Amino acid sequence: MTRLVVAKFGGSAIGPNGSFIPKIIQRVNELKKDSKVITVFSAPLTIHNGKKRSLTDIILEQGDNAKNGIKPTLEVVKSAYQKILEIVNSENRENCENEIKNHLEKAQKALDDAFESKEFADEVRSRALAFSGEILMSHVMNHILRSNGIKSDAVNFEDWPIITDNNIEFTNFLTAESRERMDKTAELVEKNEVVTIGGFIGKTVDNITTTYERGGSDRTAADLGILFHKKYQTSVDFEKDSSVVSADPKIVESELREVNQLSYNEARLAGMFGMKILDPIAIKEIVENGVDMPITITNMKNPGKITTIKRELEKQKGHPIKIVTGKENCAIFRIETNSVQKLLTSLEKDKRYSEFVILSPFTKDGIEFSRILFLDGEYVKRNEKYLLGFDPLATITYNRGVITLIGDEMWRVQQVASRTSAKIGESGLNILNMDAQEETSRIIIVVEDADDNIRKAIKAIHQEISDINFI
């Protein structure tokens, strides 16, 4: 069976104004030696007012301007693409210039619509983002690849294979409908060495433009893997500035351990709890579709450094605790247990939302209460009315932070719960809740989200881990 690699390049991999594109070309040339390649691109970065910024943020800012009666402009976006255009050779430059012009006209039309209606939401927002960012970047990269002698083509939005539901701004992948629309993309893969496509963007069966949540390009890569895994020996590769290490290097600066392997479960939990490995919903969609394909996190600067993510791992030799991570801006929702199942069913079926964990229940005045730890406090704030509709007497506590340890075989670590909780106490932090479950090999520690509490706790626990014995 022919091999296929779906390789995702995020904004940081592209670099400000395309500064890292030569490295992308090098990586694509390496990947295509023994595989067909689908490349998934995020919106590029630029330098604006002396700061590194994503074009996504620039467009969202212009959309807010439009909503508030300030005429929106694409000058910063145009300037970024003009710099990237310098990488395109003379043979492909005119076509690339036309692609930039045509796509930015569509983005400007969406912003103008927002200016007239004083609303920047739903499809208007999605069109503005799509045609200024991910979709346009995939077409520009197609011309850059061709300029470097690579046989490539880009997926046109008319032939888009990522079909989603009608949740416009926080959309969900529809597998069956996408399979019905993937023929054109499959044809491009068959005829070319490399195919380029924009991440983050979908469309409904009625051709309405939709977007995933931020980080959604990871989901696009996973979704394409799901669509093609039966036809090709498929793997998904996330190209980043480092492979996975045992904590966020911006928090823990020394004694970091390289993580060579993660299970799907470990990777998903790490993503949910703050590690920028990949969007945890990407893993969820792979599992829900019954697909078993390897995922790699590759250090673009040193491609020999790779973290492999699999459904089932080989026998582990290293420390069972692989990652210490944490998440700020969480919320705890307390609800009577006899009402919780309806809420959980609705979150799964109606909202298709899963960024939460169930904590141990408690009993008060003879009534059992369940606790749901939501890992995104802003989501809870946006949906308070919906959540309280299942129990008007339920309570919500905001400003909570959570620290967790990642490792499917954590049960092999001696005194892990007592040692980690003691270390947090020594750091001067008050543990508000500690939830340890042998069955899920999971430890969750909740503290107040104030000052640098989460960072202090992660540092303290990470330092302690290497001194704890394991079987």
N, C-alpha and C positions, 0 to 999 in steps of 0.2 A: 504494500500500500504506500502511495506517495506521501511524504511528510509535508505538513503544513505548520508553520509557526505564525501565530497571531502576536505581533510585537507592538506593545503600546509605548508611545513616547509622550510623556507629559510636558507641561510648560517648562519645568526646570531642566528637562532633558534637551529641549529645543534651545533654551538659553535666551537672554535678552536680545531682541532683534535678530534671532537666529544664530547667535554666536557659536552654538555647539552643533550646528547642522553638519559640519564636516565629520564630526564623530558619529553622527547618525548614519551618514553615508557609509562610513567604514563598517559600522555594525550591520547595516543592511547587507552589504557585500559579503560579510562573514556568514550571516544567517541564510542567505540564498544559495550558498554553495551546495547544500544538500537538502534544501526544502523550498517549497513554495512559501511566499511570505505575504501576509496581510499586515500592513502597518496602520495603526490607529493613532491619530494625533489629537492632542489637546490644543487649546488656543495658546498662541505664543506669549512670551513676556515682552515687555519693553521697559525702557527707562523713562519715567515721567516725574518731573520736578525732583530729579536727583535720586529717586527711589525705584527699585525693581517692582514692577506691577504686571499682573496678568491683564491681557486685553479684555477678558471677561469682566474684571472689576471696572475697567475704563468704560465699557458699554453699560454696565449697571449704573454707574455714576451718571452717564449721559441720559439714561432712561429716567432716573430720578429728576434730572434737570428738566426733561420734557414734561414730566408729570407736574412739575412746579412752575411751568410757564416759561422756562429758560430754553431758548432755541438750542437743540442738541447738535453736536458737531462730531465728525469722524476724523478730524485732523490728526490726532495722536495715533489713531489706528492706521490711517493712510501712511503716515511717516514710518511706522514700524514695518509695514509691508514693503515700502520703498527700499528700506535698508536690506530686507531679506531678498528682494528682487535682484540685488547686486550679485548674488550667488548663482543666478540663472545665466546660462550661456546665451550668446546672441541668437542661436538657432531657435531657442525656446522662449526667448524673452517676450516677444510680441504677444504670443498666445497667453503667457503668464500674466502680462499686464492687463489683457482683456478679461481674464478670470478675476483678477483683483477688482477691476472697475465694475464688472457686472455684479459680483457678489456684494460689494460695498454699496452699490445702488440699492440692492434689496434691503440691506441693513439700514440704510438711511431712510428708505420708505417706511420701515417699521418704526423707526424713531420719530419720523414726521407724523405717523398715525398716532403715536403716543402723545405727541405735542398737541395735536388737534383734540384728542379725546380727554387729555389730562389723566390718562391711565397708562401705566406701564406694567402689564400683567398678561398672563395666559399666552395666547399665540403671538401677540405683538412682541412680548418679551422674548419668547423662544426664537422668533424669526430674527430679531436684532442680534441675539447671541450667536445663532447658527451661522448666519451669512457673513459675520465679521470675524468669527473665531474658528471653531473646529472644522467646519465644512470648507471654508476658504483655505485654511492652512493645509488641508489634505490635498487640495488642487495645486497649491503652490509647491508643496513637497513633491507632487507627481512631476512637475516640470524640472525641479531640482534633480530628482533621480534620473530623469531622462537626460539632463545635461551632463550627467556622470556615466552615461553609457549603459544605464540599467533599463531593461524593458519593463515599463510600468504603465499603469493606467489608474485613474481615479474613479470612484463610485459617484455617479451623479445623484443628486437628491431625488430626482424623478424615479430612480431605480432603488431607492433606499431599502435595505433588507431588515432594518431594526424597526419592527412594528410594535406599537405600545398601546396601552389603554388610553382613556380620555382624561386622565389626571395630567393636565398640560405641563405644569411646572415641576411636578414630583412624580414622574410617570413610571409605569411598570411594563416590563418586557412581556410580550405575548409570543410564545414559542411557535405554536401551530400557525398563526397568521404570518409570522416572520418566515417560516419555511416556505409558505406559498409565494412569498415575494423575493426569494433569494436567487432566482435563476440568473438574472443579469449579473449579479455579483459573482456567482459561481462560474459563469462564462468568462468573466474578466480574470478570475484566478486561474482558470484552465489555460488561457491564452498568454498570460504574462508571468514574468518572474516575480514581480511585486505589484500589489494592489494597495492603493492608499484610500483611507476613509476617515471621516471625522468622528471623534468620540462624543459622548455626552448627549447627542441629538437623536431623537426618534421621530416617528410620524404615526398617526393613527391610520386605521383602515380607510378613513375618509380624507387622508392626506393633510391633516392638520399637524403643524410642526410642534413637537414636544421636546422637553428636556428632562434628563435625570437630575438628581440633586448634585451639588458640587462633588467632584470626584467621580462623576458618572462615566468618564472615559474608561475607567477600569471595568465597569459593567459592560460597556460596548465590546471590549476585548473578550470578556468571558462569554458574552452572548454570541459573538461570532464563532468562538470555539464550540459552543453548544450546537450551532447550526451546521458546522462543517465536520464534526467529529466522526460521523458515520462514513463520510466520503474520503477523508484523509486521516492519516495518523497525526492527530492534532495535538499541539501543545500551545500554551500561552506564556508569553515572556514579557515581563514588565521591566523596562530599561530605566534605571534610576542612578543616582549619584553614589549609591552604596548598596551592598547586599544587606541582609538583616543582621542586626546585632542585638545584644541582650537588654538594651534600654535605649531610649531616645538620646542620641549623642549630644543634643542641645541641652540635655538635663544632666546626664552622667558623662563626664568627660574622660574618666580613666577606668582602667580594668574592664573595659567592655569585651564581651566574648562574641565571636562570630557564631551565628546560628546557621548550621548547614542544612538542616531539614526541619520542616514543620508539617504537621497534619493539617487537613482542611479545617478541622475543629480548632486547632491552636491558632492558625492564621486568622480565622474569622473572629475568634475572641480577642486576639491582639488588636485587630483593626477596630473592633467595637469599642475597646477600652483605650484608644488613643494612639496606638502605633501606626505610623503612616506607611504600612506595608502595601495594602491594597484595600479597596472598598469592600467591607465585609459582606455587602449584599451581592457582590460578584460571586463569592464563594457559595452563598445561600442559593443563588440561581443555578449554579452548576450542580449542587447536591439535589435540589428539587427536581431537576430534569434527569436525574439518574446518570449523569455523565461522570466518567472517571478519566481525567486527563491531567498530565503533569503541568504544574505552573512553576515558572522560575522567576526569581527576582535577581536581576543581573546588574552588577556594578559596571556602568558604561565605561568608566575610566580604566577599569581593570577587570575585563570580562571573565577572567579566571575565577573571580570571587562571585559565587552563585549560591543563593538559597533555594532549595527545591521544596515545593509544596505538593504533597500527595494525599490521596484519600487514606491510604494505609502506608505506614512507614516500616522500613526495615528495623531490625533490633537496634536500639539506641545505646550508645556507649558513654555519651557525655552527661552533664548534669541534667537531671530531669526537669529542673526549673529553667526554662529557656529564656523567658522574658519577664521583666518587671515593668509594668506600665501603669498609667493612670489617666483619668479623664476629669476635666473640670466641667462646671456648669451642668450638673446632673440634677435630677429631681426624684423624690420618692412619693409615690401615690399609694395611700392606704385606703383599702376598700373592704367591706364585709365579704368574707369568703364566699357566701352564697350568691354574691353578685359578680364575682370576678370572672367566671367562665364565659359569660356573655360578652364581657369586655374583651377578653383574650381572643375569642372567636371573631369579634368584629375587627379588632386590630389586624388579625391575619387575613380575613376574607375581604373586608371592606376597604381598610386602609393599606393593606399589604405592608404593614410596618412591623419591624422586628428588632429595633434597636433598644431593647430593654431586657432585663433579667428578672426572674422571680426570686425574691429573697424568702427566707424562712418565715412562716406565719407566726402570729402571736395571738394570745387570748386576753381579752379585757372585759371584766364584768360579765363573764360567761359567754361572750361573743367572740368568735374567731375572725381575725382580720388577716387579709393577705397584703403583701407589700410588693409593689412593682418599682424597680429601680430603672427609671428612664435615663438613658445616657445622653440625652439632648434636652436640656431644660427649655430651650426656645421652642422646640416642638410641643412640649407640654403647654407652654404659655399660649401658643397659637390655637391649641385644641382643648383648652380648659372646659369650655361649654360641652363639647362632645364627650370628654372623659367623665365629667360630673353627671352627665345624663344617665349613666349606669348606676349611680348611687349619689344622690344630692348631698349626703352626709359624709362622703369620702373627703379625705384631706390631702393636700399637696404641700410638700416641703421643698422649697428651692434652695439654691446656694449649697449644694452638696457636691463633694468631690469623692472620687472612688479610686482606690489603688487595687490592682490585682496582680497575681502571679500566673504565668502561662506555662502549662506543661501537662500533657495528658497523663503522664506517669508520676505526678507529684506525690502520690501516695507513698512512693519509695523514699521520700525525704523525711528524715527523722526530726521531730519537734518543730516542724515548719510553722505551724500556726502560732505556737507559743513564742518562738524566736522572732518571728516577724512582728507580732503585736508588741513584744517587749521593746524591739528596736524603734518602733514608732513612738512608744511612750518615752523612750530616752531622748528622742528628738524634740520633746516638748509638745507633741500633738495629742489631742484628745480623740480617742476612737469613739465615734457615735454609734457604729454598728459593725459587727464582724460576722460574716456569714461563711462558714466552712462546711463543705459537703463532700464527703468521701466518695459518693456515687459519681459526682461530676468532676472530681479531682480539681475543685475550684475553691479559691479563697478570695473573698471580696471584703475590703476594708473601707468603710465610709467615714469621712472626716468632713469638717466644715470647709467649704470652698472659700478660703480667705487668704489674702497675702500670697505667699508661695508655699502653702501647706502641701500641695500635691507634689511639687518638685522636691521638697525636703523629705517627704515620705519615700518617694521613689529612690532617691539617693541613699537613704539609710538602709532600706531593704536590699537594694542591689549590692551594697557593700557587705551585708550580712550573708547573702546567699552562698558565696564561695566558701564560707566557713562552716556551713551546715553539712553534716554527713548524709550520704544516701546509700541505699541498699543496692 
